[in-house]
Amino acid sequence: MKLFTVHRSLFTVLCLILIAFPTGCKSETKEPAVAGTFYPAQKDTLREMIDEFLSKAQKGSYSGKLIALISPHAGYQYSGQVAAYSYKQLEKKDIRTVILIGPSHHKAFNGVSVYTKGKFRTPLGDVKINENLAGRLINEKADVVFNHDAFEREHSIEVQIPFLQRVLKDFTIVPILIGSPTKQSFQYLTEKLTEILRKDEKAIMVASTDLSHYHDYETASVMDSKMIDAVERMSMEDIERNLVKREAEMCGAYPVLFTMAVARMLGANYGLLYTYANSGDVTGDKGRVVGYAAMGIYKSELTKEEKEELLSLAKNTIINYVTNGKIPGGEIKNPKFRANGATFVTIKKNGNLRGCIGNIQPGMPLYESVIKNAISACSSDPRFPPMNKEDIKDMDVEISILSPLLSLRDVKDIQIGRHGLVIRKGMQSGLLLPQVATEFGWDRDTFLEHICLKAGLPKDAWKDAELYIFTAEIIK
């Protein structure tokens, strides 16, 4: 009896503790931080404002699959109409997951913060977090954590949600804030997001950013055009270069770079500007403006005509360079050709290799990569003398457009005929294109041995070397 009394008393105490300190079973709801300042706090007013913005925006018919959007995050009175152009593209699309990536304006921290549980509330209602996906992103060793304080006052993600609520029906979000990214957080998060989006055709990314801040109208327009051009060309390198040289600005540069890195891994090959404006276009005050752009990032396969155009460019470059030392000119307008790309140009004569040179990283526009590598293949391959006029007769030219490199975790994942290989060990490295293994009839083990030999390494060096796989679109 005494024992029962003790247990009953303990039970009573536990109940009181549970009442005073909830256990967290109830789902957390993130209340809006900027409703009433950045956008209306009244449901009807907000809905009418967004719908009016959307009614004035245009939805285009663009080539390829939309991988990601870029949208501004200022007050709706300034950037709402621009943002509407991005979200107009989602109307009638079956999108179920939106990965929102924004900069942290109020809280400084290293790495990345992912909001993992509950809902985000706006005057238009609640939006659930995709807790499964968000939770899978957390990795403290990679500096990807849940930092609740970073989201408390932040607007860069919050202002995107009401637009999503007006153009999508049944969707969840994965809110991500970028602080000061570390090498680990950048590599880990881009790999994880690539993995998620590759498996889910109904997911999309949205990068939140404004452009230049508080310059006069003309200066802002010039600076912003440089950033827009870099995104259109999928040139992460030029975005970083613009920032370092202070030739352009982007407050959400890191979110955009994360987004572009993932889009590249998914095969995106060009960016598209829907519309641009700055605050001077809205207020009339052109002395100190902020720039806004609505953009999309697309994956679009090359058409037969585009492949023939690139192949013709490579052939004409070789012929002109060998015969008169000149490089063909002319303006390139195709956005797919202007976007950065990595290529190899292979020249064969009577079925035998006559030259093959390329670049692994997409550090220049696709068409420039083709021209540069065509010249190098015919004149600078150390295995062959420079080509002469006789050599260009009956030559066969092949272009390989490389995908981004993917770190190889298990050699069993190598698919002969689909994957090319890169090996790196110390100061030595080597590359073999996917078609090489097929042409020589190699199996996986032979392929691995030959990539080692190509790098000047022992044939079993792959066992403790860095290995990467890639695919290639082959034009011949």
Order of alpha helices (4+ residues) and beta strands (2+ residues): alpha-beta-alpha-beta-alpha-beta-beta-beta-beta-alpha-beta-alpha-alpha-beta-alpha-beta-beta-alpha-alpha-alpha-beta-alpha-beta-alpha-alpha-beta-beta-alpha-beta-beta-beta-beta-alpha-alpha-beta-beta
